[in-house]
Structure formats: C-alpha cells, structure tokens
Amino acid sequence: MDRDALCRFLLWSLAFNYAVLLAWFLAFVSARGALRRLHGRWFTLTDAAFDTVHYAGMAAYKIGILLFNLAPLAALWLARGSG
C-alpha cells in the first residue's frame, strides 16, 4: 500500500471512528433513560456507575482513535513533507 492510500485509509478511519464516538455521545445524552433501563436488565449498576462506565468507555475509545488513527496519520503527513 502506498503512502497516499494509507493516508486516505487513516483519514476515512478517523472520520468513521469519530462519527461512532459522536453517535455514542448523542445517544447517551438524548436517550440516557432508555439506555439505563436496557442495561439495567443485564447489569446491576447505580446511576453514578452507569455514567462512569459510559464516560470511561468514551474516553478509552477516543484515546484509541488518537493513538491508532490520528497519530499515524500525522506521522505520515509529516514524513510526506520531508520526503
């Protein structure tokens, strides 16, 4: 895979992953009660624990996006400028 194709792949992957993160956030904000009831059927969580799990999950997902999509993309862009 050439450098330009890899850059395009990482850019599309970055956009897709941020769309997933945004959809998760919007679902959590707009339908928190429904999500809480749905997860309450499977797990015994307090409201604070439920919020913490989702917030930590979103934070970990965002760190993964930055680590596996944005950092390699930035490195390729910087290497393209010098090469």
mmCIF file of the N, C-alpha and C atoms, coordinates in Angstrom:
data_MODEL
# 
_entry.id   MODEL 
# 
loop_
_atom_site.group_PDB 
_atom_site.id 
_atom_site.type_symbol 
_atom_site.label_atom_id 
_atom_site.label_alt_id 
_atom_site.label_comp_id 
_atom_site.label_asym_id 
_atom_site.label_entity_id 
_atom_site.label_seq_id 
_atom_site.pdbx_PDB_ins_code 
_atom_site.Cartn_x 
_atom_site.Cartn_y 
_atom_site.Cartn_z 
_atom_site.occupancy 
_atom_site.B_iso_or_equiv 
_atom_site.pdbx_formal_charge 
_atom_site.auth_seq_id 
_atom_site.auth_comp_id 
_atom_site.auth_asym_id 
_atom_site.auth_atom_id 
_atom_site.pdbx_PDB_model_num 
ATOM 1   N N  . MET A 1 1  ? 0.859   -1.170 0.000  1.00 0.00 ? 1  MET A N  1 
ATOM 2   C CA . MET A 1 1  ? 0.000   0.000  0.000  1.00 0.00 ? 1  MET A CA 1 
ATOM 3   C C  . MET A 1 1  ? 0.904   1.233  0.000  1.00 0.00 ? 1  MET A C  1 
ATOM 4   N N  . ASP A 1 2  ? 0.655   2.131  -0.922 1.00 0.00 ? 2  ASP A N  1 
ATOM 5   C CA . ASP A 1 2  ? 1.498   3.325  -0.976 1.00 0.00 ? 2  ASP A CA 1 
ATOM 6   C C  . ASP A 1 2  ? 1.086   4.325  0.105  1.00 0.00 ? 2  ASP A C  1 
ATOM 7   N N  . ARG A 1 3  ? 1.908   5.321  0.282  1.00 0.00 ? 3  ARG A N  1 
ATOM 8   C CA . ARG A 1 3  ? 1.731   6.288  1.368  1.00 0.00 ? 3  ARG A CA 1 
ATOM 9   C C  . ARG A 1 3  ? 0.421   7.070  1.224  1.00 0.00 ? 3  ARG A C  1 
ATOM 10  N N  . ASP A 1 4  ? 0.064   7.476  -0.002 1.00 0.00 ? 4  ASP A N  1 
ATOM 11  C CA . ASP A 1 4  ? -1.180  8.234  -0.203 1.00 0.00 ? 4  ASP A CA 1 
ATOM 12  C C  . ASP A 1 4  ? -2.413  7.395  0.117  1.00 0.00 ? 4  ASP A C  1 
ATOM 13  N N  . ALA A 1 5  ? -2.395  6.133  -0.288 1.00 0.00 ? 5  ALA A N  1 
ATOM 14  C CA . ALA A 1 5  ? -3.525  5.247  0.012  1.00 0.00 ? 5  ALA A CA 1 
ATOM 15  C C  . ALA A 1 5  ? -3.646  5.032  1.523  1.00 0.00 ? 5  ALA A C  1 
ATOM 16  N N  . LEU A 1 6  ? -2.517  4.885  2.189  1.00 0.00 ? 6  LEU A N  1 
ATOM 17  C CA . LEU A 1 6  ? -2.541  4.712  3.641  1.00 0.00 ? 6  LEU A CA 1 
ATOM 18  C C  . LEU A 1 6  ? -3.072  5.969  4.329  1.00 0.00 ? 6  LEU A C  1 
ATOM 19  N N  . CYS A 1 7  ? -2.683  7.132  3.842  1.00 0.00 ? 7  CYS A N  1 
ATOM 20  C CA . CYS A 1 7  ? -3.200  8.386  4.398  1.00 0.00 ? 7  CYS A CA 1 
ATOM 21  C C  . CYS A 1 7  ? -4.705  8.480  4.209  1.00 0.00 ? 7  CYS A C  1 
ATOM 22  N N  . ARG A 1 8  ? -5.188  8.130  3.013  1.00 0.00 ? 8  ARG A N  1 
ATOM 23  C CA . ARG A 1 8  ? -6.642  8.159  2.765  1.00 0.00 ? 8  ARG A CA 1 
ATOM 24  C C  . ARG A 1 8  ? -7.366  7.181  3.682  1.00 0.00 ? 8  ARG A C  1 
ATOM 25  N N  . PHE A 1 9  ? -6.802  5.970  3.833  1.00 0.00 ? 9  PHE A N  1 
ATOM 26  C CA . PHE A 1 9  ? -7.407  4.975  4.712  1.00 0.00 ? 9  PHE A CA 1 
ATOM 27  C C  . PHE A 1 9  ? -7.494  5.483  6.148  1.00 0.00 ? 9  PHE A C  1 
ATOM 28  N N  . LEU A 1 10 ? -6.397  6.032  6.646  1.00 0.00 ? 10 LEU A N  1 
ATOM 29  C CA . LEU A 1 10 ? -6.390  6.530  8.025  1.00 0.00 ? 10 LEU A CA 1 
ATOM 30  C C  . LEU A 1 10 ? -7.332  7.710  8.196  1.00 0.00 ? 10 LEU A C  1 
ATOM 31  N N  . LEU A 1 11 ? -7.446  8.561  7.179  1.00 0.00 ? 11 LEU A N  1 
ATOM 32  C CA . LEU A 1 11 ? -8.361  9.694  7.260  1.00 0.00 ? 11 LEU A CA 1 
ATOM 33  C C  . LEU A 1 11 ? -9.813  9.218  7.297  1.00 0.00 ? 11 LEU A C  1 
ATOM 34  N N  . TRP A 1 12 ? -10.170 8.255  6.443  1.00 0.00 ? 12 TRP A N  1 
ATOM 35  C CA . TRP A 1 12 ? -11.522 7.707  6.472  1.00 0.00 ? 12 TRP A CA 1 
ATOM 36  C C  . TRP A 1 12 ? -11.790 6.968  7.775  1.00 0.00 ? 12 TRP A C  1 
ATOM 37  N N  . SER A 1 13 ? -10.805 6.250  8.268  1.00 0.00 ? 13 SER A N  1 
ATOM 38  C CA . SER A 1 13 ? -10.945 5.548  9.540  1.00 0.00 ? 13 SER A CA 1 
ATOM 39  C C  . SER A 1 13 ? -11.143 6.536  10.692 1.00 0.00 ? 13 SER A C  1 
ATOM 40  N N  . LEU A 1 14 ? -10.398 7.631  10.655 1.00 0.00 ? 14 LEU A N  1 
ATOM 41  C CA . LEU A 1 14 ? -10.544 8.680  11.663 1.00 0.00 ? 14 LEU A CA 1 
ATOM 42  C C  . LEU A 1 14 ? -11.945 9.274  11.628 1.00 0.00 ? 14 LEU A C  1 
ATOM 43  N N  . ALA A 1 15 ? -12.427 9.584  10.426 1.00 0.00 ? 15 ALA A N  1 
ATOM 44  C CA . ALA A 1 15 ? -13.771 10.159 10.283 1.00 0.00 ? 15 ALA A CA 1 
ATOM 45  C C  . ALA A 1 15 ? -14.839 9.179  10.758 1.00 0.00 ? 15 ALA A C  1 
ATOM 46  N N  . PHE A 1 16 ? -14.724 7.911  10.372 1.00 0.00 ? 16 PHE A N  1 
ATOM 47  C CA . PHE A 1 16 ? -15.707 6.907  10.779 1.00 0.00 ? 16 PHE A CA 1 
ATOM 48  C C  . PHE A 1 16 ? -15.708 6.728  12.297 1.00 0.00 ? 16 PHE A C  1 
ATOM 49  N N  . ASN A 1 17 ? -14.533 6.622  12.895 1.00 0.00 ? 17 ASN A N  1 
ATOM 50  C CA . ASN A 1 17 ? -14.460 6.414  14.339 1.00 0.00 ? 17 ASN A CA 1 
ATOM 51  C C  . ASN A 1 17 ? -14.981 7.611  15.122 1.00 0.00 ? 17 ASN A C  1 
ATOM 52  N N  . TYR A 1 18 ? -14.715 8.830  14.639 1.00 0.00 ? 18 TYR A N  1 
ATOM 53  C CA . TYR A 1 18 ? -15.280 9.996  15.311 1.00 0.00 ? 18 TYR A CA 1 
ATOM 54  C C  . TYR A 1 18 ? -16.797 10.050 15.145 1.00 0.00 ? 18 TYR A C  1 
ATOM 55  N N  . ALA A 1 19 ? -17.319 9.575  14.013 1.00 0.00 ? 19 ALA A N  1 
ATOM 56  C CA . ALA A 1 19 ? -18.773 9.509  13.822 1.00 0.00 ? 19 ALA A CA 1 
ATOM 57  C C  . ALA A 1 19 ? -19.393 8.525  14.811 1.00 0.00 ? 19 ALA A C  1 
ATOM 58  N N  . VAL A 1 20 ? -18.725 7.382  15.017 1.00 0.00 ? 20 VAL A N  1 
ATOM 59  C CA . VAL A 1 20 ? -19.204 6.411  16.000 1.00 0.00 ? 20 VAL A CA 1 
ATOM 60  C C  . VAL A 1 20 ? -19.180 7.023  17.400 1.00 0.00 ? 20 VAL A C  1 
ATOM 61  N N  . LEU A 1 21 ? -18.100 7.706  17.735 1.00 0.00 ? 21 LEU A N  1 
ATOM 62  C CA . LEU A 1 21 ? -17.994 8.345  19.047 1.00 0.00 ? 21 LEU A CA 1 
ATOM 63  C C  . LEU A 1 21 ? -19.076 9.409  19.232 1.00 0.00 ? 21 LEU A C  1 
ATOM 64  N N  . LEU A 1 22 ? -19.321 10.205 18.202 1.00 0.00 ? 22 LEU A N  1 
ATOM 65  C CA . LEU A 1 22 ? -20.356 11.230 18.268 1.00 0.00 ? 22 LEU A CA 1 
ATOM 66  C C  . LEU A 1 22 ? -21.741 10.605 18.406 1.00 0.00 ? 22 LEU A C  1 
ATOM 67  N N  . ALA A 1 23 ? -22.009 9.525  17.667 1.00 0.00 ? 23 ALA A N  1 
ATOM 68  C CA . ALA A 1 23 ? -23.299 8.837  17.782 1.00 0.00 ? 23 ALA A CA 1 
ATOM 69  C C  . ALA A 1 23 ? -23.483 8.266  19.187 1.00 0.00 ? 23 ALA A C  1 
ATOM 70  N N  . TRP A 1 24 ? -22.427 7.698  19.748 1.00 0.00 ? 24 TRP A N  1 
ATOM 71  C CA . TRP A 1 24 ? -22.484 7.168  21.113 1.00 0.00 ? 24 TRP A CA 1 
ATOM 72  C C  . TRP A 1 24 ? -22.800 8.292  22.090 1.00 0.00 ? 24 TRP A C  1 
ATOM 73  N N  . PHE A 1 25 ? -22.113 9.421  21.961 1.00 0.00 ? 25 PHE A N  1 
ATOM 74  C CA . PHE A 1 25 ? -22.343 10.551 22.848 1.00 0.00 ? 25 PHE A CA 1 
ATOM 75  C C  . PHE A 1 25 ? -23.772 11.074 22.721 1.00 0.00 ? 25 PHE A C  1 
ATOM 76  N N  . LEU A 1 26 ? -24.236 11.253 21.481 1.00 0.00 ? 26 LEU A N  1 
ATOM 77  C CA . LEU A 1 26 ? -25.592 11.764 21.276 1.00 0.00 ? 26 LEU A CA 1 
ATOM 78  C C  . LEU A 1 26 ? -26.646 10.792 21.788 1.00 0.00 ? 26 LEU A C  1 
ATOM 79  N N  . ALA A 1 27 ? -26.428 9.498  21.585 1.00 0.00 ? 27 ALA A N  1 
ATOM 80  C CA . ALA A 1 27 ? -27.363 8.503  22.125 1.00 0.00 ? 27 ALA A CA 1 
ATOM 81  C C  . ALA A 1 27 ? -27.364 8.546  23.644 1.00 0.00 ? 27 ALA A C  1 
ATOM 82  N N  . PHE A 1 28 ? -26.199 8.704  24.232 1.00 0.00 ? 28 PHE A N  1 
ATOM 83  C CA . PHE A 1 28 ? -26.109 8.747  25.690 1.00 0.00 ? 28 PHE A CA 1 
ATOM 84  C C  . PHE A 1 28 ? -26.801 9.988  26.246 1.00 0.00 ? 28 PHE A C  1 
ATOM 85  N N  . VAL A 1 29 ? -26.600 11.127 25.590 1.00 0.00 ? 29 VAL A N  1 
ATOM 86  C CA . VAL A 1 29 ? -27.200 12.373 26.074 1.00 0.00 ? 29 VAL A CA 1 
ATOM 87  C C  . VAL A 1 29 ? -28.710 12.394 25.850 1.00 0.00 ? 29 VAL A C  1 
ATOM 88  N N  . SER A 1 30 ? -29.147 11.969 24.671 1.00 0.00 ? 30 SER A N  1 
ATOM 89  C CA . SER A 1 30 ? -30.560 12.109 24.335 1.00 0.00 ? 30 SER A CA 1 
ATOM 90  C C  . SER A 1 30 ? -31.425 10.948 24.833 1.00 0.00 ? 30 SER A C  1 
ATOM 91  N N  . ALA A 1 31 ? -30.844 9.780  25.006 1.00 0.00 ? 31 ALA A N  1 
ATOM 92  C CA . ALA A 1 31 ? -31.642 8.614  25.401 1.00 0.00 ? 31 ALA A CA 1 
ATOM 93  C C  . ALA A 1 31 ? -31.035 7.923  26.614 1.00 0.00 ? 31 ALA A C  1 
ATOM 94  N N  . ARG A 1 32 ? -30.538 8.702  27.547 1.00 0.00 ? 32 ARG A N  1 
ATOM 95  C CA . ARG A 1 32 ? -29.888 8.130  28.720 1.00 0.00 ? 32 ARG A CA 1 
ATOM 96  C C  . ARG A 1 32 ? -30.818 7.207  29.502 1.00 0.00 ? 32 ARG A C  1 
ATOM 97  N N  . GLY A 1 33 ? -32.063 7.632  29.681 1.00 0.00 ? 33 GLY A N  1 
ATOM 98  C CA . GLY A 1 33 ? -33.016 6.827  30.444 1.00 0.00 ? 33 GLY A CA 1 
ATOM 99  C C  . GLY A 1 33 ? -33.291 5.481  29.796 1.00 0.00 ? 33 GLY A C  1 
ATOM 100 N N  . ALA A 1 34 ? -33.499 5.494  28.489 1.00 0.00 ? 34 ALA A N  1 
ATOM 101 C CA . ALA A 1 34 ? -33.756 4.240  27.779 1.00 0.00 ? 34 ALA A CA 1 
ATOM 102 C C  . ALA A 1 34 ? -32.534 3.327  27.823 1.00 0.00 ? 34 ALA A C  1 
ATOM 103 N N  . LEU A 1 35 ? -31.349 3.901  27.647 1.00 0.00 ? 35 LEU A N  1 
ATOM 104 C CA . LEU A 1 35 ? -30.125 3.102  27.748 1.00 0.00 ? 35 LEU A CA 1 
ATOM 105 C C  . LEU A 1 35 ? -29.964 2.533  29.150 1.00 0.00 ? 35 LEU A C  1 
ATOM 106 N N  . ARG A 1 36 ? -30.271 3.352  30.138 1.00 0.00 ? 36 ARG A N  1 
ATOM 107 C CA . ARG A 1 36 ? -30.161 2.912  31.540 1.00 0.00 ? 36 ARG A CA 1 
ATOM 108 C C  . ARG A 1 36 ? -31.098 1.742  31.813 1.00 0.00 ? 36 ARG A C  1 
ATOM 109 N N  . ARG A 1 37 ? -32.334 1.825  31.311 1.00 0.00 ? 37 ARG A N  1 
ATOM 110 C CA . ARG A 1 37 ? -33.293 0.723  31.506 1.00 0.00 ? 37 ARG A CA 1 
ATOM 111 C C  . ARG A 1 37 ? -32.838 -0.537 30.775 1.00 0.00 ? 37 ARG A C  1 
ATOM 112 N N  . LEU A 1 38 ? -32.341 -0.370 29.561 1.00 0.00 ? 38 LEU A N  1 
ATOM 113 C CA . LEU A 1 38 ? -31.875 -1.517 28.784 1.00 0.00 ? 38 LEU A CA 1 
ATOM 114 C C  . LEU A 1 38 ? -30.703 -2.208 29.475 1.00 0.00 ? 38 LEU A C  1 
ATOM 115 N N  . HIS A 1 39 ? -29.721 -1.444 29.881 1.00 0.00 ? 39 HIS A N  1 
ATOM 116 C CA . HIS A 1 39 ? -28.559 -2.029 30.561 1.00 0.00 ? 39 HIS A CA 1 
ATOM 117 C C  . HIS A 1 39 ? -28.920 -2.513 31.961 1.00 0.00 ? 39 HIS A C  1 
ATOM 118 N N  . GLY A 1 40 ? -29.925 -1.901 32.562 1.00 0.00 ? 40 GLY A N  1 
ATOM 119 C CA . GLY A 1 40 ? -30.365 -2.337 33.884 1.00 0.00 ? 40 GLY A CA 1 
ATOM 120 C C  . GLY A 1 40 ? -30.919 -3.746 33.890 1.00 0.00 ? 40 GLY A C  1 
ATOM 121 N N  . ARG A 1 41 ? -31.386 -4.216 32.728 1.00 0.00 ? 41 ARG A N  1 
ATOM 122 C CA . ARG A 1 41 ? -31.867 -5.598 32.637 1.00 0.00 ? 41 ARG A CA 1 
ATOM 123 C C  . ARG A 1 41 ? -30.719 -6.596 32.740 1.00 0.00 ? 41 ARG A C  1 
ATOM 124 N N  . TRP A 1 42 ? -29.542 -6.188 32.312 1.00 0.00 ? 42 TRP A N  1 
ATOM 125 C CA . TRP A 1 42 ? -28.405 -7.096 32.270 1.00 0.00 ? 42 TRP A CA 1 
ATOM 126 C C  . TRP A 1 42 ? -27.460 -6.923 33.451 1.00 0.00 ? 42 TRP A C  1 
ATOM 127 N N  . PHE A 1 43 ? -27.296 -5.681 33.905 1.00 0.00 ? 43 PHE A N  1 
ATOM 128 C CA . PHE A 1 43 ? -26.305 -5.377 34.935 1.00 0.00 ? 43 PHE A CA 1 
ATOM 129 C C  . PHE A 1 43 ? -26.952 -4.613 36.074 1.00 0.00 ? 43 PHE A C  1 
ATOM 130 N N  . THR A 1 44 ? -26.450 -4.806 37.268 1.00 0.00 ? 44 THR A N  1 
ATOM 131 C CA . THR A 1 44 ? -26.901 -4.048 38.423 1.00 0.00 ? 44 THR A CA 1 
ATOM 132 C C  . THR A 1 44 ? -25.911 -2.911 38.640 1.00 0.00 ? 44 THR A C  1 
ATOM 133 N N  . LEU A 1 45 ? -26.274 -1.728 38.152 1.00 0.00 ? 45 LEU A N  1 
ATOM 134 C CA . LEU A 1 45 ? -25.406 -0.564 38.265 1.00 0.00 ? 45 LEU A CA 1 
ATOM 135 C C  . LEU A 1 45 ? -26.181 0.594  38.875 1.00 0.00 ? 45 LEU A C  1 
ATOM 136 N N  . THR A 1 46 ? -25.497 1.356  39.687 1.00 0.00 ? 46 THR A N  1 
ATOM 137 C CA . THR A 1 46 ? -26.088 2.600  40.157 1.00 0.00 ? 46 THR A CA 1 
ATOM 138 C C  . THR A 1 46 ? -26.041 3.615  39.014 1.00 0.00 ? 46 THR A C  1 
ATOM 139 N N  . ASP A 1 47 ? -26.766 4.717  39.164 1.00 0.00 ? 47 ASP A N  1 
ATOM 140 C CA . ASP A 1 47 ? -26.729 5.760  38.138 1.00 0.00 ? 47 ASP A CA 1 
ATOM 141 C C  . ASP A 1 47 ? -25.322 6.313  37.966 1.00 0.00 ? 47 ASP A C  1 
ATOM 142 N N  . ALA A 1 48 ? -24.629 6.502  39.069 1.00 0.00 ? 48 ALA A N  1 
ATOM 143 C CA . ALA A 1 48 ? -23.262 7.029  39.001 1.00 0.00 ? 48 ALA A CA 1 
ATOM 144 C C  . ALA A 1 48 ? -22.329 6.036  38.304 1.00 0.00 ? 48 ALA A C  1 
ATOM 145 N N  . ALA A 1 49 ? -22.471 4.749  38.603 1.00 0.00 ? 49 ALA A N  1 
ATOM 146 C CA . ALA A 1 49 ? -21.633 3.736  37.959 1.00 0.00 ? 49 ALA A CA 1 
ATOM 147 C C  . ALA A 1 49 ? -21.944 3.653  36.468 1.00 0.00 ? 49 ALA A C  1 
ATOM 148 N N  . PHE A 1 50 ? -23.219 3.759  36.108 1.00 0.00 ? 50 PHE A N  1 
ATOM 149 C CA . PHE A 1 50 ? -23.620 3.739  34.701 1.00 0.00 ? 50 PHE A CA 1 
ATOM 150 C C  . PHE A 1 50 ? -22.980 4.896  33.945 1.00 0.00 ? 50 PHE A C  1 
ATOM 151 N N  . ASP A 1 51 ? -23.053 6.087  34.514 1.00 0.00 ? 51 ASP A N  1 
ATOM 152 C CA . ASP A 1 51 ? -22.431 7.256  33.884 1.00 0.00 ? 51 ASP A CA 1 
ATOM 153 C C  . ASP A 1 51 ? -20.921 7.093  33.780 1.00 0.00 ? 51 ASP A C  1 
ATOM 154 N N  . THR A 1 52 ? -20.305 6.576  34.834 1.00 0.00 ? 52 THR A N  1 
ATOM 155 C CA . THR A 1 52 ? -18.859 6.385  34.856 1.00 0.00 ? 52 THR A CA 1 
ATOM 156 C C  . THR A 1 52 ? -18.412 5.393  33.795 1.00 0.00 ? 52 THR A C  1 
ATOM 157 N N  . VAL A 1 53 ? -19.133 4.298  33.651 1.00 0.00 ? 53 VAL A N  1 
ATOM 158 C CA . VAL A 1 53 ? -18.785 3.284  32.659 1.00 0.00 ? 53 VAL A CA 1 
ATOM 159 C C  . VAL A 1 53 ? -18.852 3.878  31.254 1.00 0.00 ? 53 VAL A C  1 
ATOM 160 N N  . HIS A 1 54 ? -19.911 4.619  30.964 1.00 0.00 ? 54 HIS A N  1 
ATOM 161 C CA . HIS A 1 54 ? -20.029 5.213  29.632 1.00 0.00 ? 54 HIS A CA 1 
ATOM 162 C C  . HIS A 1 54 ? -18.981 6.299  29.399 1.00 0.00 ? 54 HIS A C  1 
ATOM 163 N N  . TYR A 1 55 ? -18.754 7.125  30.380 1.00 0.00 ? 55 TYR A N  1 
ATOM 164 C CA . TYR A 1 55 ? -17.757 8.185  30.230 1.00 0.00 ? 55 TYR A CA 1 
ATOM 165 C C  . TYR A 1 55 ? -16.366 7.586  30.036 1.00 0.00 ? 55 TYR A C  1 
ATOM 166 N N  . ALA A 1 56 ? -16.032 6.571  30.836 1.00 0.00 ? 56 ALA A N  1 
ATOM 167 C CA . ALA A 1 56 ? -14.724 5.923  30.708 1.00 0.00 ? 56 ALA A CA 1 
ATOM 168 C C  . ALA A 1 56 ? -14.611 5.201  29.367 1.00 0.00 ? 56 ALA A C  1 
ATOM 169 N N  . GLY A 1 57 ? -15.688 4.584  28.917 1.00 0.00 ? 57 GLY A N  1 
ATOM 170 C CA . GLY A 1 57 ? -15.671 3.919  27.618 1.00 0.00 ? 57 GLY A CA 1 
ATOM 171 C C  . GLY A 1 57 ? -15.447 4.901  26.487 1.00 0.00 ? 57 GLY A C  1 
ATOM 172 N N  . MET A 1 58 ? -16.134 6.043  26.542 1.00 0.00 ? 58 MET A N  1 
ATOM 173 C CA . MET A 1 58 ? -15.941 7.065  25.514 1.00 0.00 ? 58 MET A CA 1 
ATOM 174 C C  . MET A 1 58 ? -14.517 7.618  25.552 1.00 0.00 ? 58 MET A C  1 
ATOM 175 N N  . ALA A 1 59 ? -13.978 7.795  26.744 1.00 0.00 ? 59 ALA A N  1 
ATOM 176 C CA . ALA A 1 59 ? -12.607 8.302  26.880 1.00 0.00 ? 59 ALA A CA 1 
ATOM 177 C C  . ALA A 1 59 ? -11.606 7.299  26.314 1.00 0.00 ? 59 ALA A C  1 
ATOM 178 N N  . ALA A 1 60 ? -11.780 6.021  26.625 1.00 0.00 ? 60 ALA A N  1 
ATOM 179 C CA . ALA A 1 60 ? -10.871 4.990  26.112 1.00 0.00 ? 60 ALA A CA 1 
ATOM 180 C C  . ALA A 1 60 ? -10.979 4.885  24.591 1.00 0.00 ? 60 ALA A C  1 
ATOM 181 N N  . TYR A 1 61 ? -12.204 4.979  24.065 1.00 0.00 ? 61 TYR A N  1 
ATOM 182 C CA . TYR A 1 61 ? -12.396 4.912  22.620 1.00 0.00 ? 61 TYR A CA 1 
ATOM 183 C C  . TYR A 1 61 ? -11.717 6.104  21.941 1.00 0.00 ? 61 TYR A C  1 
ATOM 184 N N  . LYS A 1 62 ? -11.852 7.277  22.535 1.00 0.00 ? 62 LYS A N  1 
ATOM 185 C CA . LYS A 1 62 ? -11.228 8.473  21.964 1.00 0.00 ? 62 LYS A CA 1 
ATOM 186 C C  . LYS A 1 62 ? -9.701  8.357  22.003 1.00 0.00 ? 62 LYS A C  1 
ATOM 187 N N  . ILE A 1 63 ? -9.149  7.851  23.083 1.00 0.00 ? 63 ILE A N  1 
ATOM 188 C CA . ILE A 1 63 ? -7.703  7.651  23.165 1.00 0.00 ? 63 ILE A CA 1 
ATOM 189 C C  . ILE A 1 63 ? -7.252  6.662  22.096 1.00 0.00 ? 63 ILE A C  1 
ATOM 190 N N  . GLY A 1 64 ? -8.050  5.613  21.866 1.00 0.00 ? 64 GLY A N  1 
ATOM 191 C CA . GLY A 1 64 ? -7.738  4.655  20.816 1.00 0.00 ? 64 GLY A CA 1 
ATOM 192 C C  . GLY A 1 64 ? -7.745  5.297  19.434 1.00 0.00 ? 64 GLY A C  1 
ATOM 193 N N  . ILE A 1 65 ? -8.708  6.174  19.195 1.00 0.00 ? 65 ILE A N  1 
ATOM 194 C CA . ILE A 1 65 ? -8.771  6.892  17.923 1.00 0.00 ? 65 ILE A CA 1 
ATOM 195 C C  . ILE A 1 65 ? -7.522  7.744  17.743 1.00 0.00 ? 65 ILE A C  1 
ATOM 196 N N  . LEU A 1 66 ? -7.159  8.462  18.774 1.00 0.00 ? 66 LEU A N  1 
ATOM 197 C CA . LEU A 1 66 ? -5.974  9.316  18.686 1.00 0.00 ? 66 LEU A CA 1 
ATOM 198 C C  . LEU A 1 66 ? -4.707  8.500  18.485 1.00 0.00 ? 66 LEU A C  1 
ATOM 199 N N  . LEU A 1 67 ? -4.610  7.377  19.175 1.00 0.00 ? 67 LEU A N  1 
ATOM 200 C CA . LEU A 1 67 ? -3.410  6.550  19.119 1.00 0.00 ? 67 LEU A CA 1 
ATOM 201 C C  . LEU A 1 67 ? -3.283  5.785  17.810 1.00 0.00 ? 67 LEU A C  1 
ATOM 202 N N  . PHE A 1 68 ? -4.388  5.219  17.321 1.00 0.00 ? 68 PHE A N  1 
ATOM 203 C CA . PHE A 1 68 ? -4.324  4.324  16.164 1.00 0.00 ? 68 PHE A CA 1 
ATOM 204 C C  . PHE A 1 68 ? -4.712  4.974  14.840 1.00 0.00 ? 68 PHE A C  1 
ATOM 205 N N  . ASN A 1 69 ? -5.311  6.164  14.863 1.00 0.00 ? 69 ASN A N  1 
ATOM 206 C CA . ASN A 1 69 ? -5.688  6.834  13.618 1.00 0.00 ? 69 ASN A CA 1 
ATOM 207 C C  . ASN A 1 69 ? -4.976  8.160  13.439 1.00 0.00 ? 69 ASN A C  1 
ATOM 208 N N  . LEU A 1 70 ? -5.113  9.043  14.416 1.00 0.00 ? 70 LEU A N  1 
ATOM 209 C CA . LEU A 1 70 ? -4.591  10.401 14.254 1.00 0.00 ? 70 LEU A CA 1 
ATOM 210 C C  . LEU A 1 70 ? -3.064  10.454 14.321 1.00 0.00 ? 70 LEU A C  1 
ATOM 211 N N  . ALA A 1 71 ? -2.468  9.759  15.269 1.00 0.00 ? 71 ALA A N  1 
ATOM 212 C CA . ALA A 1 71 ? -1.005  9.797  15.389 1.00 0.00 ? 71 ALA A CA 1 
ATOM 213 C C  . ALA A 1 71 ? -0.304  9.228  14.152 1.00 0.00 ? 71 ALA A C  1 
ATOM 214 N N  . PRO A 1 72 ? -0.721  8.053  13.645 1.00 0.00 ? 72 PRO A N  1 
ATOM 215 C CA . PRO A 1 72 ? -0.064  7.577  12.417 1.00 0.00 ? 72 PRO A CA 1 
ATOM 216 C C  . PRO A 1 72 ? -0.324  8.483  11.215 1.00 0.00 ? 72 PRO A C  1 
ATOM 217 N N  . LEU A 1 73 ? -1.513  9.051  11.128 1.00 0.00 ? 73 LEU A N  1 
ATOM 218 C CA . LEU A 1 73 ? -1.827  9.968  10.033 1.00 0.00 ? 73 LEU A CA 1 
ATOM 219 C C  . LEU A 1 73 ? -0.940  11.206 10.100 1.00 0.00 ? 73 LEU A C  1 
ATOM 220 N N  . ALA A 1 74 ? -0.788  11.762 11.284 1.00 0.00 ? 74 ALA A N  1 
ATOM 221 C CA . ALA A 1 74 ? 0.081   12.934 11.453 1.00 0.00 ? 74 ALA A CA 1 
ATOM 222 C C  . ALA A 1 74 ? 1.534   12.579 11.115 1.00 0.00 ? 74 ALA A C  1 
ATOM 223 N N  . ALA A 1 75 ? 1.983   11.405 11.534 1.00 0.00 ? 75 ALA A N  1 
ATOM 224 C CA . ALA A 1 75 ? 3.356   10.992 11.219 1.00 0.00 ? 75 ALA A CA 1 
ATOM 225 C C  . ALA A 1 75 ? 3.557   10.843 9.710  1.00 0.00 ? 75 ALA A C  1 
ATOM 226 N N  . LEU A 1 76 ? 2.572   10.275 9.026  1.00 0.00 ? 76 LEU A N  1 
ATOM 227 C CA . LEU A 1 76 ? 2.678   10.148 7.568  1.00 0.00 ? 76 LEU A CA 1 
ATOM 228 C C  . LEU A 1 76 ? 2.678   11.508 6.884  1.00 0.00 ? 76 LEU A C  1 
ATOM 229 N N  . TRP A 1 77 ? 1.818   12.405 7.346  1.00 0.00 ? 77 TRP A N  1 
ATOM 230 C CA . TRP A 1 77 ? 1.787   13.757 6.760  1.00 0.00 ? 77 TRP A CA 1 
ATOM 231 C C  . TRP A 1 77 ? 3.110   14.487 6.980  1.00 0.00 ? 77 TRP A C  1 
ATOM 232 N N  . LEU A 1 78 ? 3.675   14.348 8.180  1.00 0.00 ? 78 LEU A N  1 
ATOM 233 C CA . LEU A 1 78 ? 4.961   14.992 8.453  1.00 0.00 ? 78 LEU A CA 1 
ATOM 234 C C  . LEU A 1 78 ? 6.081   14.355 7.625  1.00 0.00 ? 78 LEU A C  1 
ATOM 235 N N  . ALA A 1 79 ? 6.038   13.044 7.472  1.00 0.00 ? 79 ALA A N  1 
ATOM 236 C CA . ALA A 1 79 ? 7.056   12.361 6.672  1.00 0.00 ? 79 ALA A CA 1 
ATOM 237 C C  . ALA A 1 79 ? 6.893   12.700 5.192  1.00 0.00 ? 79 ALA A C  1 
ATOM 238 N N  . ARG A 1 80 ? 5.679   12.923 4.732  1.00 0.00 ? 80 ARG A N  1 
ATOM 239 C CA . ARG A 1 80 ? 5.454   13.297 3.343  1.00 0.00 ? 80 ARG A CA 1 
ATOM 240 C C  . ARG A 1 80 ? 6.066   14.654 3.043  1.00 0.00 ? 80 ARG A C  1 
ATOM 241 N N  . GLY A 1 81 ? 5.987   15.556 3.991  1.00 0.00 ? 81 GLY A N  1 
ATOM 242 C CA . GLY A 1 81 ? 6.557   16.888 3.809  1.00 0.00 ? 81 GLY A CA 1 
ATOM 243 C C  . GLY A 1 81 ? 8.071   16.869 3.720  1.00 0.00 ? 81 GLY A C  1 
ATOM 244 N N  . SER A 1 82 ? 8.710   15.931 4.416  1.00 0.00 ? 82 SER A N  1 
ATOM 245 C CA . SER A 1 82 ? 10.177  15.895 4.408  1.00 0.00 ? 82 SER A CA 1 
ATOM 246 C C  . SER A 1 82 ? 10.728  14.948 3.337  1.00 0.00 ? 82 SER A C  1 
ATOM 247 N N  . GLY A 1 83 ? 9.845   14.142 2.735  1.00 0.00 ? 83 GLY A N  1 
ATOM 248 C CA . GLY A 1 83 ? 10.352  13.153 1.791  1.00 0.00 ? 83 GLY A CA 1 
ATOM 249 C C  . GLY A 1 83 ? 9.903   13.356 0.442  1.00 0.00 ? 83 GLY A C  1 
# 
